[in-house]
Amino acid sequence: MKPKISLITLGVDDLARATRFYAEGLGLPKYDVEGDISFFSLEGTWLALYPREALANDLGVSITEQAGFSGVTLAHNVATKADVDEVLRRAVAGGATLIKPAQEVFWGGYSGYFQDTEGHYWEVAYNPYQDLT
């Protein structure tokens, strides 16, 4: 595993407002995509803004209970689907809790989630459309 954070996703209540803030208020370079997500290319990583409720649904947790869900996930992108499975296996073997097993996802990739020993949510993903590794 090449250790790095590929993507930080912030769950937001108002995507348009948050996107304007990061693009215009902070001047971050926006990467245009269609749909309910905004990406910003940063030095060495990406920042994503995604509706908080949709992010909680993707994780499979309740937004009302929050179950330790703060609206933030970290992502580790890897080169292959097999690498997703291996990183999830290693994380669980190391004490993490598997939250969502790796599976084909709506955006065309392959990903799963784990919660680390301190309660932080991580997505491990293979993105066939963009090299984020």
CNS distance restraints for C-alpha pairs under 8 A (distance, minus, plus):
assign (resid   1 and name CA) (resid  87 and name CA) 7.48 0.50 0.50
assign (resid   4 and name CA) (resid  76 and name CA) 6.75 0.50 0.50
assign (resid   5 and name CA) (resid  45 and name CA) 6.52 0.50 0.50
assign (resid   5 and name CA) (resid  74 and name CA) 6.79 0.50 0.50
assign (resid   5 and name CA) (resid  75 and name CA) 5.99 0.50 0.50
assign (resid   5 and name CA) (resid  76 and name CA) 5.35 0.50 0.50
assign (resid   5 and name CA) (resid  77 and name CA) 7.87 0.50 0.50
assign (resid   6 and name CA) (resid  44 and name CA) 7.47 0.50 0.50
assign (resid   6 and name CA) (resid  45 and name CA) 4.92 0.50 0.50
assign (resid   6 and name CA) (resid  46 and name CA) 6.24 0.50 0.50
assign (resid   6 and name CA) (resid  74 and name CA) 7.82 0.50 0.50
assign (resid   6 and name CA) (resid  75 and name CA) 5.62 0.50 0.50
assign (resid   6 and name CA) (resid  76 and name CA) 5.09 0.50 0.50
assign (resid   6 and name CA) (resid  77 and name CA) 5.76 0.50 0.50
assign (resid   6 and name CA) (resid 132 and name CA) 6.27 0.50 0.50
assign (resid   6 and name CA) (resid 133 and name CA) 6.87 0.50 0.50
assign (resid   7 and name CA) (resid  45 and name CA) 5.64 0.50 0.50
assign (resid   7 and name CA) (resid  46 and name CA) 4.66 0.50 0.50
assign (resid   7 and name CA) (resid  47 and name CA) 5.73 0.50 0.50
assign (resid   7 and name CA) (resid  48 and name CA) 6.98 0.50 0.50
assign (resid   7 and name CA) (resid  74 and name CA) 6.01 0.50 0.50
assign (resid   7 and name CA) (resid  75 and name CA) 4.82 0.50 0.50
assign (resid   7 and name CA) (resid  76 and name CA) 6.76 0.50 0.50
assign (resid   7 and name CA) (resid  77 and name CA) 7.81 0.50 0.50
assign (resid   8 and name CA) (resid  45 and name CA) 7.75 0.50 0.50
assign (resid   8 and name CA) (resid  46 and name CA) 6.37 0.50 0.50
assign (resid   8 and name CA) (resid  47 and name CA) 5.01 0.50 0.50
assign (resid   8 and name CA) (resid  48 and name CA) 6.12 0.50 0.50
assign (resid   8 and name CA) (resid  72 and name CA) 7.30 0.50 0.50
assign (resid   8 and name CA) (resid  73 and name CA) 6.07 0.50 0.50
assign (resid   8 and name CA) (resid  74 and name CA) 4.73 0.50 0.50
assign (resid   8 and name CA) (resid  75 and name CA) 6.11 0.50 0.50
assign (resid   9 and name CA) (resid  47 and name CA) 5.96 0.50 0.50
assign (resid   9 and name CA) (resid  48 and name CA) 4.56 0.50 0.50
assign (resid   9 and name CA) (resid  49 and name CA) 5.75 0.50 0.50
assign (resid   9 and name CA) (resid  50 and name CA) 6.89 0.50 0.50
assign (resid   9 and name CA) (resid  72 and name CA) 5.68 0.50 0.50
assign (resid   9 and name CA) (resid  73 and name CA) 5.24 0.50 0.50
assign (resid   9 and name CA) (resid  74 and name CA) 6.29 0.50 0.50
assign (resid   9 and name CA) (resid  75 and name CA) 7.67 0.50 0.50
assign (resid  10 and name CA) (resid  47 and name CA) 7.70 0.50 0.50
assign (resid  10 and name CA) (resid  48 and name CA) 6.24 0.50 0.50
assign (resid  10 and name CA) (resid  49 and name CA) 5.09 0.50 0.50
assign (resid  10 and name CA) (resid  50 and name CA) 6.33 0.50 0.50
assign (resid  10 and name CA) (resid  52 and name CA) 7.60 0.50 0.50
assign (resid  10 and name CA) (resid  71 and name CA) 5.92 0.50 0.50
assign (resid  10 and name CA) (resid  72 and name CA) 4.74 0.50 0.50
assign (resid  10 and name CA) (resid  73 and name CA) 6.77 0.50 0.50
assign (resid  11 and name CA) (resid  49 and name CA) 6.13 0.50 0.50
assign (resid  11 and name CA) (resid  50 and name CA) 5.14 0.50 0.50
assign (resid  11 and name CA) (resid  51 and name CA) 5.29 0.50 0.50
assign (resid  11 and name CA) (resid  52 and name CA) 3.83 0.50 0.50
assign (resid  11 and name CA) (resid  53 and name CA) 7.51 0.50 0.50
assign (resid  11 and name CA) (resid  55 and name CA) 6.19 0.50 0.50
assign (resid  11 and name CA) (resid  71 and name CA) 4.47 0.50 0.50
assign (resid  11 and name CA) (resid  72 and name CA) 5.88 0.50 0.50
assign (resid  12 and name CA) (resid  18 and name CA) 6.99 0.50 0.50
assign (resid  12 and name CA) (resid  49 and name CA) 6.46 0.50 0.50
assign (resid  12 and name CA) (resid  50 and name CA) 5.96 0.50 0.50
assign (resid  12 and name CA) (resid  51 and name CA) 4.92 0.50 0.50
assign (resid  12 and name CA) (resid  52 and name CA) 4.82 0.50 0.50
assign (resid  12 and name CA) (resid  71 and name CA) 7.34 0.50 0.50
assign (resid  13 and name CA) (resid  51 and name CA) 5.87 0.50 0.50
assign (resid  13 and name CA) (resid  52 and name CA) 5.84 0.50 0.50
assign (resid  13 and name CA) (resid  53 and name CA) 7.96 0.50 0.50
assign (resid  14 and name CA) (resid  18 and name CA) 6.13 0.50 0.50
assign (resid  14 and name CA) (resid  51 and name CA) 7.10 0.50 0.50
assign (resid  15 and name CA) (resid  19 and name CA) 5.90 0.50 0.50
assign (resid  15 and name CA) (resid  36 and name CA) 7.59 0.50 0.50
assign (resid  15 and name CA) (resid  37 and name CA) 7.55 0.50 0.50
assign (resid  15 and name CA) (resid  38 and name CA) 7.89 0.50 0.50
assign (resid  15 and name CA) (resid  49 and name CA) 6.84 0.50 0.50
assign (resid  15 and name CA) (resid  50 and name CA) 6.68 0.50 0.50
assign (resid  15 and name CA) (resid  51 and name CA) 6.19 0.50 0.50
assign (resid  16 and name CA) (resid  20 and name CA) 6.20 0.50 0.50
assign (resid  17 and name CA) (resid  21 and name CA) 6.24 0.50 0.50
assign (resid  18 and name CA) (resid  22 and name CA) 6.32 0.50 0.50
assign (resid  18 and name CA) (resid  49 and name CA) 7.42 0.50 0.50
assign (resid  19 and name CA) (resid  23 and name CA) 5.94 0.50 0.50
assign (resid  19 and name CA) (resid  38 and name CA) 6.59 0.50 0.50
assign (resid  19 and name CA) (resid  49 and name CA) 7.17 0.50 0.50
assign (resid  20 and name CA) (resid  24 and name CA) 5.40 0.50 0.50
assign (resid  20 and name CA) (resid  25 and name CA) 6.81 0.50 0.50
assign (resid  21 and name CA) (resid  25 and name CA) 4.48 0.50 0.50
assign (resid  21 and name CA) (resid  26 and name CA) 6.43 0.50 0.50
assign (resid  22 and name CA) (resid  26 and name CA) 4.97 0.50 0.50
assign (resid  22 and name CA) (resid  27 and name CA) 6.29 0.50 0.50
assign (resid  22 and name CA) (resid  28 and name CA) 5.80 0.50 0.50
assign (resid  23 and name CA) (resid  27 and name CA) 4.81 0.50 0.50
assign (resid  23 and name CA) (resid  28 and name CA) 4.94 0.50 0.50
assign (resid  23 and name CA) (resid  29 and name CA) 6.48 0.50 0.50
assign (resid  23 and name CA) (resid  30 and name CA) 6.24 0.50 0.50
assign (resid  24 and name CA) (resid  28 and name CA) 7.39 0.50 0.50
assign (resid  28 and name CA) (resid  40 and name CA) 6.29 0.50 0.50
assign (resid  28 and name CA) (resid  41 and name CA) 7.47 0.50 0.50
assign (resid  28 and name CA) (resid  42 and name CA) 7.54 0.50 0.50
assign (resid  29 and name CA) (resid  40 and name CA) 5.50 0.50 0.50
assign (resid  29 and name CA) (resid  41 and name CA) 5.87 0.50 0.50
assign (resid  29 and name CA) (resid  42 and name CA) 7.45 0.50 0.50
assign (resid  30 and name CA) (resid  38 and name CA) 7.44 0.50 0.50
assign (resid  30 and name CA) (resid  39 and name CA) 5.97 0.50 0.50
assign (resid  30 and name CA) (resid  40 and name CA) 4.45 0.50 0.50
assign (resid  30 and name CA) (resid  41 and name CA) 6.48 0.50 0.50
assign (resid  31 and name CA) (resid  38 and name CA) 7.28 0.50 0.50
assign (resid  31 and name CA) (resid  39 and name CA) 5.30 0.50 0.50
assign (resid  31 and name CA) (resid  40 and name CA) 5.48 0.50 0.50
assign (resid  31 and name CA) (resid  41 and name CA) 6.51 0.50 0.50
assign (resid  32 and name CA) (resid  38 and name CA) 7.18 0.50 0.50
assign (resid  32 and name CA) (resid  39 and name CA) 7.08 0.50 0.50
assign (resid  33 and name CA) (resid  37 and name CA) 7.47 0.50 0.50
assign (resid  33 and name CA) (resid  38 and name CA) 6.99 0.50 0.50
assign (resid  33 and name CA) (resid  39 and name CA) 7.62 0.50 0.50
assign (resid  36 and name CA) (resid  50 and name CA) 6.49 0.50 0.50
assign (resid  36 and name CA) (resid  51 and name CA) 7.15 0.50 0.50
assign (resid  37 and name CA) (resid  48 and name CA) 6.83 0.50 0.50
assign (resid  37 and name CA) (resid  49 and name CA) 5.65 0.50 0.50
assign (resid  37 and name CA) (resid  50 and name CA) 4.80 0.50 0.50
assign (resid  37 and name CA) (resid  51 and name CA) 7.40 0.50 0.50
assign (resid  38 and name CA) (resid  48 and name CA) 5.48 0.50 0.50
assign (resid  38 and name CA) (resid  49 and name CA) 5.07 0.50 0.50
assign (resid  38 and name CA) (resid  50 and name CA) 6.75 0.50 0.50
assign (resid  39 and name CA) (resid  46 and name CA) 6.76 0.50 0.50
assign (resid  39 and name CA) (resid  47 and name CA) 5.73 0.50 0.50
assign (resid  39 and name CA) (resid  48 and name CA) 4.48 0.50 0.50
assign (resid  39 and name CA) (resid  49 and name CA) 6.55 0.50 0.50
assign (resid  40 and name CA) (resid  46 and name CA) 5.68 0.50 0.50
assign (resid  40 and name CA) (resid  47 and name CA) 5.10 0.50 0.50
assign (resid  40 and name CA) (resid  48 and name CA) 6.34 0.50 0.50
assign (resid  41 and name CA) (resid  45 and name CA) 6.75 0.50 0.50
assign (resid  41 and name CA) (resid  46 and name CA) 4.86 0.50 0.50
assign (resid  41 and name CA) (resid  47 and name CA) 6.66 0.50 0.50
assign (resid  42 and name CA) (resid  46 and name CA) 5.31 0.50 0.50
assign (resid  42 and name CA) (resid  47 and name CA) 7.08 0.50 0.50
assign (resid  50 and name CA) (resid  54 and name CA) 7.12 0.50 0.50
assign (resid  50 and name CA) (resid  55 and name CA) 6.49 0.50 0.50
assign (resid  51 and name CA) (resid  55 and name CA) 6.21 0.50 0.50
assign (resid  52 and name CA) (resid  56 and name CA) 6.20 0.50 0.50
assign (resid  52 and name CA) (resid  63 and name CA) 7.87 0.50 0.50
assign (resid  52 and name CA) (resid  71 and name CA) 5.92 0.50 0.50
assign (resid  53 and name CA) (resid  57 and name CA) 6.12 0.50 0.50
assign (resid  53 and name CA) (resid  63 and name CA) 6.24 0.50 0.50
assign (resid  54 and name CA) (resid  58 and name CA) 6.09 0.50 0.50
assign (resid  55 and name CA) (resid  59 and name CA) 6.33 0.50 0.50
assign (resid  55 and name CA) (resid  71 and name CA) 7.33 0.50 0.50
assign (resid  56 and name CA) (resid  60 and name CA) 6.05 0.50 0.50
assign (resid  56 and name CA) (resid  61 and name CA) 5.32 0.50 0.50
assign (resid  56 and name CA) (resid  62 and name CA) 6.36 0.50 0.50
assign (resid  56 and name CA) (resid  63 and name CA) 5.88 0.50 0.50
assign (resid  56 and name CA) (resid  69 and name CA) 7.49 0.50 0.50
assign (resid  56 and name CA) (resid  71 and name CA) 7.34 0.50 0.50
assign (resid  57 and name CA) (resid  61 and name CA) 6.07 0.50 0.50
assign (resid  57 and name CA) (resid  62 and name CA) 7.18 0.50 0.50
assign (resid  57 and name CA) (resid  63 and name CA) 7.94 0.50 0.50
assign (resid  59 and name CA) (resid  99 and name CA) 7.08 0.50 0.50
assign (resid  59 and name CA) (resid 100 and name CA) 6.63 0.50 0.50
assign (resid  59 and name CA) (resid 113 and name CA) 6.90 0.50 0.50
assign (resid  60 and name CA) (resid  99 and name CA) 7.68 0.50 0.50
assign (resid  60 and name CA) (resid 100 and name CA) 7.32 0.50 0.50
assign (resid  61 and name CA) (resid  65 and name CA) 7.99 0.50 0.50
assign (resid  61 and name CA) (resid  66 and name CA) 6.75 0.50 0.50
assign (resid  61 and name CA) (resid  67 and name CA) 6.76 0.50 0.50
assign (resid  61 and name CA) (resid  69 and name CA) 7.56 0.50 0.50
assign (resid  62 and name CA) (resid  66 and name CA) 5.50 0.50 0.50
assign (resid  62 and name CA) (resid  67 and name CA) 6.95 0.50 0.50
assign (resid  63 and name CA) (resid  67 and name CA) 7.92 0.50 0.50
assign (resid  63 and name CA) (resid  69 and name CA) 7.50 0.50 0.50
assign (resid  66 and name CA) (resid  70 and name CA) 6.93 0.50 0.50
assign (resid  68 and name CA) (resid 119 and name CA) 6.51 0.50 0.50
assign (resid  68 and name CA) (resid 120 and name CA) 7.94 0.50 0.50
assign (resid  69 and name CA) (resid 120 and name CA) 7.85 0.50 0.50
assign (resid  69 and name CA) (resid 121 and name CA) 7.62 0.50 0.50
assign (resid  72 and name CA) (resid 121 and name CA) 7.42 0.50 0.50
assign (resid  73 and name CA) (resid 120 and name CA) 7.18 0.50 0.50
assign (resid  73 and name CA) (resid 121 and name CA) 5.13 0.50 0.50
assign (resid  73 and name CA) (resid 122 and name CA) 5.56 0.50 0.50
assign (resid  73 and name CA) (resid 123 and name CA) 6.94 0.50 0.50
assign (resid  74 and name CA) (resid 120 and name CA) 8.00 0.50 0.50
assign (resid  74 and name CA) (resid 121 and name CA) 6.43 0.50 0.50
assign (resid  74 and name CA) (resid 122 and name CA) 4.75 0.50 0.50
assign (resid  74 and name CA) (resid 123 and name CA) 6.18 0.50 0.50
assign (resid  75 and name CA) (resid 122 and name CA) 5.42 0.50 0.50
assign (resid  75 and name CA) (resid 123 and name CA) 4.54 0.50 0.50
assign (resid  75 and name CA) (resid 124 and name CA) 5.75 0.50 0.50
assign (resid  75 and name CA) (resid 125 and name CA) 7.19 0.50 0.50
assign (resid  76 and name CA) (resid 122 and name CA) 7.32 0.50 0.50
assign (resid  76 and name CA) (resid 123 and name CA) 6.25 0.50 0.50
assign (resid  76 and name CA) (resid 124 and name CA) 4.91 0.50 0.50
assign (resid  76 and name CA) (resid 125 and name CA) 6.37 0.50 0.50
assign (resid  77 and name CA) (resid  84 and name CA) 7.99 0.50 0.50
assign (resid  77 and name CA) (resid 124 and name CA) 5.77 0.50 0.50
assign (resid  77 and name CA) (resid 125 and name CA) 4.76 0.50 0.50
assign (resid  77 and name CA) (resid 126 and name CA) 5.70 0.50 0.50
assign (resid  77 and name CA) (resid 127 and name CA) 7.29 0.50 0.50
assign (resid  77 and name CA) (resid 132 and name CA) 6.00 0.50 0.50
assign (resid  77 and name CA) (resid 133 and name CA) 5.52 0.50 0.50
assign (resid  78 and name CA) (resid  83 and name CA) 6.07 0.50 0.50
assign (resid  78 and name CA) (resid  84 and name CA) 6.47 0.50 0.50
assign (resid  78 and name CA) (resid 124 and name CA) 7.30 0.50 0.50
assign (resid  78 and name CA) (resid 125 and name CA) 6.15 0.50 0.50
assign (resid  78 and name CA) (resid 126 and name CA) 5.38 0.50 0.50
assign (resid  78 and name CA) (resid 127 and name CA) 7.91 0.50 0.50
assign (resid  78 and name CA) (resid 132 and name CA) 7.53 0.50 0.50
assign (resid  78 and name CA) (resid 133 and name CA) 5.49 0.50 0.50
assign (resid  79 and name CA) (resid  83 and name CA) 6.63 0.50 0.50
assign (resid  79 and name CA) (resid 126 and name CA) 6.14 0.50 0.50
assign (resid  79 and name CA) (resid 127 and name CA) 7.92 0.50 0.50
assign (resid  79 and name CA) (resid 131 and name CA) 7.71 0.50 0.50
assign (resid  79 and name CA) (resid 133 and name CA) 6.35 0.50 0.50
assign (resid  80 and name CA) (resid  84 and name CA) 6.69 0.50 0.50
assign (resid  80 and name CA) (resid 126 and name CA) 5.72 0.50 0.50
assign (resid  81 and name CA) (resid  85 and name CA) 6.60 0.50 0.50
assign (resid  81 and name CA) (resid 110 and name CA) 6.33 0.50 0.50
assign (resid  81 and name CA) (resid 111 and name CA) 7.97 0.50 0.50
assign (resid  81 and name CA) (resid 125 and name CA) 7.74 0.50 0.50
assign (resid  81 and name CA) (resid 126 and name CA) 5.75 0.50 0.50
assign (resid  82 and name CA) (resid  86 and name CA) 6.22 0.50 0.50
assign (resid  83 and name CA) (resid  87 and name CA) 6.06 0.50 0.50
assign (resid  83 and name CA) (resid 126 and name CA) 7.99 0.50 0.50
assign (resid  84 and name CA) (resid  88 and name CA) 6.21 0.50 0.50
assign (resid  84 and name CA) (resid 102 and name CA) 7.04 0.50 0.50
assign (resid  84 and name CA) (resid 110 and name CA) 7.67 0.50 0.50
assign (resid  84 and name CA) (resid 111 and name CA) 6.63 0.50 0.50
assign (resid  84 and name CA) (resid 112 and name CA) 7.47 0.50 0.50
assign (resid  84 and name CA) (resid 124 and name CA) 5.72 0.50 0.50
assign (resid  84 and name CA) (resid 125 and name CA) 5.93 0.50 0.50
assign (resid  84 and name CA) (resid 126 and name CA) 6.57 0.50 0.50
assign (resid  85 and name CA) (resid  89 and name CA) 6.08 0.50 0.50
assign (resid  85 and name CA) (resid 102 and name CA) 6.54 0.50 0.50
assign (resid  86 and name CA) (resid  90 and name CA) 6.13 0.50 0.50
assign (resid  87 and name CA) (resid  91 and name CA) 6.06 0.50 0.50
assign (resid  87 and name CA) (resid 124 and name CA) 7.23 0.50 0.50
assign (resid  88 and name CA) (resid  92 and name CA) 6.20 0.50 0.50
assign (resid  88 and name CA) (resid  98 and name CA) 7.48 0.50 0.50
assign (resid  88 and name CA) (resid 102 and name CA) 7.95 0.50 0.50
assign (resid  88 and name CA) (resid 112 and name CA) 7.46 0.50 0.50
assign (resid  88 and name CA) (resid 113 and name CA) 7.69 0.50 0.50
assign (resid  88 and name CA) (resid 114 and name CA) 7.05 0.50 0.50
assign (resid  88 and name CA) (resid 124 and name CA) 7.10 0.50 0.50
assign (resid  89 and name CA) (resid  93 and name CA) 6.11 0.50 0.50
assign (resid  90 and name CA) (resid  94 and name CA) 6.07 0.50 0.50
assign (resid  91 and name CA) (resid  95 and name CA) 6.51 0.50 0.50
assign (resid  91 and name CA) (resid  96 and name CA) 5.33 0.50 0.50
assign (resid  91 and name CA) (resid  97 and name CA) 7.92 0.50 0.50
assign (resid  91 and name CA) (resid 114 and name CA) 7.51 0.50 0.50
assign (resid  91 and name CA) (resid 116 and name CA) 7.74 0.50 0.50
assign (resid  92 and name CA) (resid  96 and name CA) 4.42 0.50 0.50
assign (resid  92 and name CA) (resid  97 and name CA) 5.79 0.50 0.50
assign (resid  92 and name CA) (resid  98 and name CA) 6.34 0.50 0.50
assign (resid  92 and name CA) (resid 114 and name CA) 7.66 0.50 0.50
assign (resid  95 and name CA) (resid 116 and name CA) 7.31 0.50 0.50
assign (resid  95 and name CA) (resid 117 and name CA) 6.31 0.50 0.50
assign (resid  96 and name CA) (resid 114 and name CA) 6.32 0.50 0.50
assign (resid  96 and name CA) (resid 115 and name CA) 5.59 0.50 0.50
assign (resid  96 and name CA) (resid 116 and name CA) 4.59 0.50 0.50
assign (resid  96 and name CA) (resid 117 and name CA) 5.48 0.50 0.50
assign (resid  97 and name CA) (resid 114 and name CA) 5.47 0.50 0.50
assign (resid  97 and name CA) (resid 115 and name CA) 5.13 0.50 0.50
assign (resid  97 and name CA) (resid 116 and name CA) 6.55 0.50 0.50
assign (resid  97 and name CA) (resid 117 and name CA) 7.63 0.50 0.50
assign (resid  98 and name CA) (resid 113 and name CA) 6.39 0.50 0.50
assign (resid  98 and name CA) (resid 114 and name CA) 4.42 0.50 0.50
assign (resid  98 and name CA) (resid 115 and name CA) 6.48 0.50 0.50
assign (resid  99 and name CA) (resid 112 and name CA) 7.61 0.50 0.50
assign (resid  99 and name CA) (resid 113 and name CA) 5.28 0.50 0.50
assign (resid  99 and name CA) (resid 114 and name CA) 4.88 0.50 0.50
assign (resid  99 and name CA) (resid 115 and name CA) 6.48 0.50 0.50
assign (resid 100 and name CA) (resid 112 and name CA) 5.13 0.50 0.50
assign (resid 100 and name CA) (resid 113 and name CA) 4.88 0.50 0.50
assign (resid 100 and name CA) (resid 114 and name CA) 6.74 0.50 0.50
assign (resid 101 and name CA) (resid 111 and name CA) 7.73 0.50 0.50
assign (resid 101 and name CA) (resid 112 and name CA) 4.94 0.50 0.50
assign (resid 101 and name CA) (resid 113 and name CA) 6.63 0.50 0.50
assign (resid 102 and name CA) (resid 110 and name CA) 6.48 0.50 0.50
assign (resid 102 and name CA) (resid 111 and name CA) 4.80 0.50 0.50
assign (resid 102 and name CA) (resid 112 and name CA) 3.88 0.50 0.50
assign (resid 102 and name CA) (resid 113 and name CA) 7.32 0.50 0.50
assign (resid 103 and name CA) (resid 110 and name CA) 5.33 0.50 0.50
assign (resid 103 and name CA) (resid 111 and name CA) 5.61 0.50 0.50
assign (resid 103 and name CA) (resid 112 and name CA) 6.41 0.50 0.50
assign (resid 104 and name CA) (resid 108 and name CA) 6.79 0.50 0.50
assign (resid 104 and name CA) (resid 109 and name CA) 5.89 0.50 0.50
assign (resid 104 and name CA) (resid 110 and name CA) 4.43 0.50 0.50
assign (resid 104 and name CA) (resid 111 and name CA) 6.70 0.50 0.50
assign (resid 105 and name CA) (resid 109 and name CA) 5.51 0.50 0.50
assign (resid 105 and name CA) (resid 110 and name CA) 5.58 0.50 0.50
assign (resid 105 and name CA) (resid 111 and name CA) 6.74 0.50 0.50
assign (resid 108 and name CA) (resid 127 and name CA) 7.52 0.50 0.50
assign (resid 108 and name CA) (resid 128 and name CA) 7.47 0.50 0.50
assign (resid 109 and name CA) (resid 125 and name CA) 7.15 0.50 0.50
assign (resid 109 and name CA) (resid 126 and name CA) 5.71 0.50 0.50
assign (resid 109 and name CA) (resid 127 and name CA) 4.86 0.50 0.50
assign (resid 109 and name CA) (resid 128 and name CA) 6.06 0.50 0.50
assign (resid 110 and name CA) (resid 125 and name CA) 5.71 0.50 0.50
assign (resid 110 and name CA) (resid 126 and name CA) 5.23 0.50 0.50
assign (resid 110 and name CA) (resid 127 and name CA) 6.86 0.50 0.50
assign (resid 111 and name CA) (resid 123 and name CA) 6.71 0.50 0.50
assign (resid 111 and name CA) (resid 124 and name CA) 5.49 0.50 0.50
assign (resid 111 and name CA) (resid 125 and name CA) 4.17 0.50 0.50
assign (resid 111 and name CA) (resid 126 and name CA) 6.26 0.50 0.50
assign (resid 112 and name CA) (resid 123 and name CA) 5.71 0.50 0.50
assign (resid 112 and name CA) (resid 124 and name CA) 5.57 0.50 0.50
assign (resid 112 and name CA) (resid 125 and name CA) 6.69 0.50 0.50
assign (resid 113 and name CA) (resid 121 and name CA) 6.83 0.50 0.50
assign (resid 113 and name CA) (resid 122 and name CA) 5.50 0.50 0.50
assign (resid 113 and name CA) (resid 123 and name CA) 4.40 0.50 0.50
assign (resid 113 and name CA) (resid 124 and name CA) 6.19 0.50 0.50
assign (resid 114 and name CA) (resid 121 and name CA) 5.86 0.50 0.50
assign (resid 114 and name CA) (resid 122 and name CA) 5.40 0.50 0.50
assign (resid 114 and name CA) (resid 123 and name CA) 6.62 0.50 0.50
assign (resid 115 and name CA) (resid 119 and name CA) 5.47 0.50 0.50
assign (resid 115 and name CA) (resid 120 and name CA) 5.33 0.50 0.50
assign (resid 115 and name CA) (resid 121 and name CA) 4.47 0.50 0.50
assign (resid 115 and name CA) (resid 122 and name CA) 6.14 0.50 0.50
assign (resid 116 and name CA) (resid 120 and name CA) 5.34 0.50 0.50
assign (resid 116 and name CA) (resid 121 and name CA) 6.48 0.50 0.50
assign (resid 116 and name CA) (resid 122 and name CA) 7.40 0.50 0.50
assign (resid 127 and name CA) (resid 131 and name CA) 6.95 0.50 0.50
assign (resid 127 and name CA) (resid 132 and name CA) 7.55 0.50 0.50
